[in-house]
Amino acid sequence: MSLLIASLQAFGWLVVLGLASEFLAKGAELLEHKFGAGFTGSVILGFITMLPELIFVLIAVNEMEYDVALGSAVGGNILLFTVGYGIVILIAYLKHDEIIQLPRTMKDDLWYLIIATLYLFFSSFKGYFGLIDGLILFVLYIVFAIHQYVETKDLQKNENHDKEIITSKMWIKNSTFMLIGTIGIVVAAEPFVHSIIEISHETGVSAIILALIISPIASEMPEKISAFSLSFKSLKGAEIAVANFIGSKVQASTLLFGSMILFKLYLTGGEVYYVSHTFILIIFAVLTTLVGVWITYDLKLKLKEGYFVTLLYLVAMISIILLSD
């Protein structure tokens, strides 16, 4: 297969994945009325925005492209806590002339993210992820989901407001969107993996580098576009965008990594081993995530922090490419 054909196929499947992700996001809009804003934003919408990454990673594991799976798994965190974060902060300040102020409850999500990130950091020095790692990350995700559900229910009890009436027609429409999105992602993920591998063969560029850069565009871009749109409309929209960012990355650092490890064990009975250049990606994902947590922990996102994390993406990508040669 020629490079041109492989590139066109990759672009075509990238478009399909992007559209499917957008259908998923649209379909989830009514869930807030059922489960509340906190649980919906951090857990349900977080899972839905992470689903394309999860399916892509599991497909790569099934194809025994473990470096590609790891590259895709860490690529989303690097992209979100640099370019994604930076643009939302800059839009909020330049459009509304204010910094983003986050609710106090956001610190709970940040602590789960800190715990998961530090666990991945110290575990990565072993050179592999095994059964214990997968189970710990999976249990941490379950605790996070239960915590968010209980906290949201308590908040709902203390709130007195009228809820919009949701008709069965609206539920059917949104459920159809979610079904279309899920099917689209499942259908497109495998050929997209093959396209990346083919481009790697034709160009000599490492498949893991291509997965690190390209696959997050497919899985993250619809979320980013929605976040940028929310940030442009209002300062509250920017706060919601950041909350969804954090929730999706808590799940990426727990459920996604845990599922990848356990699925690999299920298929082959062996741990997820990785080589030195893959270890570099993990370290950069950990570092960019911790930077994101650091600038968020005071619950104020300032203009200078937006510039800093946007520049950090270029530094991270250049460093990864140079160190992986």
C-alpha positions as CSV (number, residue, x, y, z in Angstrom):
1,M,0.0,0.0,0.0
2,S,1.4,3.4,-0.9
3,L,1.9,6.2,1.6
4,L,-0.8,8.3,-0.2
5,I,-3.4,5.6,0.1
6,A,-2.6,4.9,3.7
7,S,-2.7,8.6,4.6
8,L,-6.0,9.1,2.9
9,Q,-7.4,6.1,4.7
10,A,-6.1,7.3,8.0
11,F,-7.7,10.7,7.4
12,G,-11.0,9.2,6.4
13,W,-11.2,7.0,9.5
14,L,-10.1,10.0,11.6
15,V,-13.1,11.9,10.3
16,V,-15.4,9.0,11.1
17,L,-14.0,8.8,14.6
18,G,-14.4,12.5,15.1
19,L,-18.0,12.5,14.0
20,A,-18.8,9.5,16.0
21,S,-17.3,11.1,19.1
22,E,-19.5,14.2,18.5
23,F,-22.6,12.0,18.3
24,L,-21.7,10.5,21.6
25,A,-21.3,13.9,23.2
26,K,-24.6,15.2,21.8
27,G,-26.4,12.1,22.9
28,A,-25.2,12.5,26.5
29,E,-26.6,16.1,26.9
30,L,-29.9,15.0,28.6
31,L,-28.1,12.7,31.2
32,E,-27.5,15.7,33.5
33,H,-31.3,15.9,34.1
34,K,-31.3,12.3,35.2
35,F,-28.1,12.0,37.3
36,G,-27.2,15.6,38.2
37,A,-24.4,17.9,37.0
38,G,-21.6,16.6,39.2
39,F,-22.0,12.9,38.5
40,T,-22.9,13.5,34.8
41,G,-19.9,15.8,34.2
42,S,-17.2,13.9,36.0
43,V,-18.3,10.3,35.5
44,I,-20.8,9.9,32.7
45,L,-19.6,12.6,30.3
46,G,-16.1,11.8,31.4
47,F,-16.6,8.2,30.4
48,I,-18.3,9.1,27.1
49,T,-15.5,11.5,26.1
50,M,-12.9,8.9,27.1
51,L,-14.7,6.1,25.2
52,P,-13.1,6.7,21.8
53,E,-9.7,6.5,23.5
54,L,-10.7,3.3,25.4
55,I,-11.9,1.5,22.3
56,F,-8.9,2.6,20.2
57,V,-6.5,1.3,23.0
58,L,-8.4,-2.0,23.3
59,I,-8.3,-2.5,19.5
60,A,-4.6,-1.9,19.5
61,V,-4.0,-4.4,22.3
62,N,-6.1,-6.9,20.4
63,E,-3.9,-6.4,17.3
64,M,-0.8,-6.9,19.6
65,E,0.3,-3.3,18.9
66,Y,1.1,-2.6,22.5
67,D,3.3,0.4,22.0
68,V,0.5,2.0,19.9
69,A,-2.0,1.3,22.7
70,L,0.3,3.0,25.3
71,G,1.0,5.9,22.9
72,S,-2.7,6.5,22.4
73,A,-3.4,6.1,26.2
74,V,-0.9,8.8,27.2
75,G,-1.4,11.1,24.2
76,G,-4.8,12.3,25.4
77,N,-3.5,13.4,28.7
78,I,-0.6,15.3,27.2
79,L,-2.8,17.0,24.6
80,L,-5.6,18.0,27.1
81,F,-3.4,19.4,29.9
82,T,-1.4,21.5,27.4
83,V,-3.2,22.7,24.3
84,G,-6.7,22.0,25.5
85,Y,-6.3,23.6,28.9
86,G,-4.4,26.5,27.4
87,I,-6.9,27.5,24.8
88,V,-9.9,27.3,27.2
89,I,-8.0,29.6,29.7
90,L,-7.0,32.1,26.9
91,I,-10.6,32.2,25.5
92,A,-12.1,32.8,29.0
93,Y,-9.7,35.7,29.7
94,L,-9.6,37.3,26.3
95,K,-13.4,37.0,25.7
96,H,-14.7,37.6,29.2
97,D,-11.7,39.5,30.7
98,E,-11.8,37.2,33.8
99,I,-9.9,34.2,35.1
100,I,-11.7,30.9,35.5
101,Q,-12.9,30.2,39.1
102,L,-13.6,26.6,39.8
103,P,-16.0,25.1,42.5
104,R,-14.5,23.7,45.7
105,T,-15.8,20.2,44.8
106,M,-13.3,20.1,41.9
107,K,-10.5,19.3,44.5
108,D,-12.0,15.9,45.0
109,D,-11.5,15.1,41.3
110,L,-8.0,16.5,41.4
111,W,-7.0,14.2,44.3
112,Y,-8.2,11.1,42.4
113,L,-6.1,12.3,39.5
114,I,-3.0,12.9,41.7
115,I,-3.3,9.4,43.2
116,A,-3.8,7.7,39.8
117,T,-1.0,9.7,38.2
118,L,1.6,9.1,41.0
119,Y,0.7,5.4,41.0
120,L,1.3,5.1,37.3
121,F,4.6,7.1,37.7
122,F,6.0,4.8,40.3
123,S,4.7,1.6,38.7
124,S,6.2,2.5,35.4
125,F,9.7,2.0,36.8
126,K,9.1,-1.8,36.8
127,G,9.1,-1.8,33.0
128,Y,5.7,-3.5,32.9
129,F,2.1,-3.2,34.2
130,G,0.7,-6.4,35.7
131,L,-2.5,-7.8,37.3
132,I,-2.1,-5.9,40.6
133,D,-1.7,-2.6,38.7
134,G,-4.8,-3.2,36.6
135,L,-6.9,-4.1,39.6
136,I,-5.8,-1.2,41.7
137,L,-6.5,1.3,38.9
138,F,-9.9,-0.4,38.2
139,V,-10.9,-0.2,41.9
140,L,-9.8,3.4,42.1
141,Y,-12.1,4.2,39.2
142,I,-15.0,2.4,41.0
143,V,-14.4,4.4,44.2
144,F,-14.2,7.6,42.2
145,A,-17.6,6.9,40.5
146,I,-19.3,5.9,43.7
147,H,-18.0,9.0,45.5
148,Q,-19.2,11.3,42.7
149,Y,-22.6,9.6,42.7
150,V,-23.1,10.0,46.5
151,E,-21.8,13.6,46.5
152,T,-24.1,14.6,43.6
153,K,-27.2,13.0,45.3
154,D,-26.4,14.9,48.5
155,L,-26.2,18.2,46.6
156,Q,-29.4,17.4,44.7
157,K,-31.3,17.0,48.0
158,N,-30.2,20.5,49.1
159,E,-31.2,22.1,45.8
160,N,-34.8,23.3,45.1
161,H,-35.3,24.1,41.5
162,D,-37.6,23.1,38.7
163,K,-36.3,20.7,36.2
164,E,-37.0,20.8,32.5
165,I,-39.5,18.1,31.4
166,I,-37.8,15.6,29.2
167,T,-40.1,13.8,26.7
168,S,-39.7,10.2,25.5
169,K,-39.0,11.6,22.0
170,M,-36.0,13.5,23.4
171,W,-34.7,10.4,25.1
172,I,-35.1,8.3,22.0
173,K,-33.3,11.0,19.9
174,N,-30.3,11.2,22.3
175,S,-30.1,7.5,22.8
176,T,-30.0,7.1,19.0
177,F,-27.1,9.6,18.8
178,M,-25.2,7.7,21.5
179,L,-25.8,4.4,19.6
180,I,-24.6,5.9,16.3
181,G,-21.5,7.3,18.0
182,T,-20.6,4.0,19.7
183,I,-21.1,2.0,16.5
184,G,-19.0,4.5,14.5
185,I,-16.1,4.3,16.9
186,V,-16.2,0.5,17.1
187,V,-16.2,0.3,13.2
188,A,-13.5,2.9,12.6
189,A,-11.1,2.1,15.4
190,E,-9.5,-1.0,13.9
191,P,-8.9,0.2,10.4
192,F,-7.5,3.5,11.9
193,V,-5.0,1.4,13.9
194,H,-4.0,-0.4,10.7
195,S,-3.6,2.9,8.8
196,I,-1.3,4.2,11.5
197,I,0.9,1.1,11.3
198,E,1.0,1.3,7.5
199,I,2.0,5.0,7.5
200,S,4.7,4.0,10.0
201,H,6.0,1.3,7.7
202,E,6.0,3.6,4.7
203,T,7.6,6.6,6.4
204,G,9.9,5.0,8.9
205,V,8.3,7.1,11.7
206,S,7.7,5.1,14.9
207,A,4.1,3.9,15.1
208,I,4.0,4.9,18.8
209,I,4.8,8.5,17.8
210,L,2.1,8.6,15.2
211,A,-0.4,7.2,17.8
212,L,0.7,9.7,20.3
213,I,0.0,12.6,17.9
214,I,-2.8,11.4,15.6
215,S,-5.1,9.3,17.7
216,P,-5.8,12.0,20.4
217,I,-7.0,14.2,17.6
218,A,-9.7,11.7,16.7
219,S,-10.7,11.0,20.3
220,E,-10.2,14.4,21.9
221,M,-11.1,17.0,19.2
222,P,-14.9,16.9,19.5
223,E,-14.5,17.4,23.2
224,K,-12.1,20.2,22.6
225,I,-14.4,21.9,20.1
226,S,-17.3,21.7,22.5
227,A,-15.1,23.1,25.3
228,F,-13.9,26.0,23.2
229,S,-17.5,26.8,22.2
230,L,-18.7,26.7,25.8
231,S,-15.7,28.9,26.9
232,F,-16.5,31.4,24.2
233,K,-20.2,31.7,25.2
234,S,-19.7,32.3,28.9
235,L,-17.3,32.1,31.8
236,K,-19.5,29.4,33.4
237,G,-19.1,27.4,30.1
238,A,-15.3,27.6,30.6
239,E,-15.7,26.2,34.1
240,I,-17.9,23.4,32.9
241,A,-15.3,22.6,30.1
242,V,-12.5,22.4,32.7
243,A,-14.6,20.1,34.9
244,N,-15.3,17.7,32.0
245,F,-11.6,17.8,31.1
246,I,-10.6,16.7,34.7
247,G,-13.3,14.0,34.9
248,S,-12.3,12.4,31.6
249,K,-8.6,12.3,32.5
250,V,-9.4,10.8,35.9
251,Q,-11.0,8.0,34.0
252,A,-8.2,7.8,31.4
253,S,-5.7,7.4,34.2
254,T,-7.8,4.7,36.0
255,L,-10.4,2.9,33.9
256,L,-8.5,3.2,30.5
257,F,-5.1,2.1,31.8
258,G,-6.7,-0.6,34.1
259,S,-8.8,-1.9,31.2
260,M,-5.8,-2.0,28.9
261,I,-3.7,-4.0,31.4
262,L,-6.5,-6.5,32.2
263,F,-7.5,-7.0,28.6
264,K,-3.9,-7.8,27.7
265,L,-3.8,-10.3,30.5
266,Y,-7.0,-11.8,29.4
267,L,-5.8,-12.2,25.8
268,T,-2.3,-13.4,26.4
269,G,-1.9,-14.1,30.1
270,G,1.1,-11.7,30.1
271,E,1.8,-8.3,31.5
272,V,2.0,-5.1,29.4
273,Y,5.8,-4.7,28.9
274,Y,7.2,-1.6,27.3
275,V,10.6,-0.3,26.0
276,S,12.6,2.8,26.9
277,H,11.0,5.1,24.4
278,T,7.5,4.1,25.7
279,F,8.7,4.8,29.2
280,I,9.6,8.4,28.0
281,L,6.0,8.9,26.9
282,I,4.6,7.8,30.2
283,I,6.9,10.1,32.1
284,F,5.9,13.1,29.9
285,A,2.2,12.2,30.4
286,V,2.7,12.1,34.2
287,L,4.6,15.4,34.1
288,T,2.0,17.3,32.0
289,T,-0.9,15.9,34.1
290,L,0.8,17.0,37.3
291,V,1.4,20.5,35.8
292,G,-2.3,20.6,35.0
293,V,-3.2,19.6,38.6
294,W,-0.7,22.1,40.0
295,I,-2.1,25.1,38.2
296,T,-5.7,24.0,38.9
297,Y,-5.4,23.2,42.6
298,D,-5.9,26.8,43.8
299,L,-9.2,26.7,41.7
300,K,-8.1,29.7,39.7
301,L,-6.8,29.4,36.1
302,K,-4.9,32.6,35.1
303,L,-3.8,34.0,31.8
304,K,-0.1,33.4,32.2
305,E,-0.9,29.7,33.0
306,G,-2.8,29.4,29.7
307,Y,0.3,30.6,27.8
308,F,2.5,28.4,29.8
309,V,0.7,25.1,29.2
310,T,0.1,25.8,25.5
311,L,3.9,26.3,25.1
312,L,4.4,23.1,27.2
313,Y,2.8,21.0,24.4
314,L,5.4,22.0,21.9
315,V,8.2,21.4,24.4
316,A,6.8,18.0,25.3
317,M,6.3,16.8,21.6
318,I,9.8,18.0,20.5
319,S,11.4,16.4,23.6
320,I,9.6,13.1,23.0
321,I,10.5,12.9,19.4
322,L,14.2,13.7,20.1
323,L,14.5,11.4,23.0
324,S,12.7,8.5,21.1
325,D,15.2,8.5,18.2
